[in-house]
Amino acid sequence: MPKKTVLITGGAGFIGSHLCDNLIARDFKVICMDNLITGTRDNIRHLLKDKNFRFVQHDIARPIKLKGKIDHVLHFASPASPQDYLRFPIETLKVGSLGTHNALGLSKEKKAKFLVASTSEIYGDPLEHPQKETYWGNVNSVGIRSCYDEAKRFSEALTMAYHRSHKLDTRIVRIFNTYGPRMRINDGRVVPNFIYQALTGKPITVYGKGSQTRSFCYVSDLVEGIYKLMLSSEHGPVNLGNPDEFTILEFAKMVTCFTRTSSKIVYKPLPQDDPRQRRPDISKAKRILKWSPKISLKDGLQKTIEWFKINHSRLE
């Protein structure tokens, strides 16, 4: 059988590049498309000479033109950290709207299966805990984070419209906090922030009292869940994340312990619209995909710290 071809938009980003690795290892042909606004060639440099890998630098807010058969389109293009989407709010809205429309149009043209990367941010500051896929969310549509939240909510709506109107074979993954190697050290998210501060002896900044909670999923667990969803027949949203829940202060103390840093924890005011709690209900993923995360926060964090120790000077 000829190899199946997968287009991954945002494939030079953190999660996208790990998806490229995973699918190349499974003997797919991979087309990685990225405009490198937040992605980097460093994440995919090791794949550039692989005969089954191709990199295309392109902004998918503009029409996508590719020759040949494509079997799957995985739409992962978007700034994903608050620092990035607050810096690029219009680009974030464009990639969630025009970019999703272009990726769906290509899927329709190629008769390809489509999967869009959504986010736990569509739940906003949730009033339901843990969050099920049936929860509609508590989102400030005009807040500073709305460029990301609403872009993802629109991309879900557009994906379902293509599914219902054009019978396109679609999937939606709602990704909860994910961490691991290849995170940008300055992307503003809590994992690289704390690790970088600890490794460089800077104060570790905790916002508020650190009582807000997050659930952290190691990237290899997430990618395995995405692969299973890609091959499934489920069209509705599916949460993927680790349901183990920690306060930000607990997480900061874990980082100080594992890095053996002399850094002190300092407290700053909470950012606007920062969610107080975030934890996925993964019952649907367990039932439909037979998936659940395997790597504990302790093990995953130690792997991530080791990667940052080797790479942090290059990433500054």
Beta strands, then each sheet from edge to edge (+ up, - down):
strand 1: 5-9
strand 2: 29-34
strand 3: 53-57
strand 4: 72-75
strand 5: 113-119
strand 6: 170-175
strand 7: 178-179
strand 8: 204-207
strand 9: 213-215
strand 10: 217-218
strand 11: 237-240
strand 12: 245-247
strand 13: 265-268
sheet 1: 3+ 2+ 1+ 4+ 5+ 6+ 11+
sheet 2: 7+ 10+
sheet 3: 8+ 13+
sheet 4: 9+ 12-
end
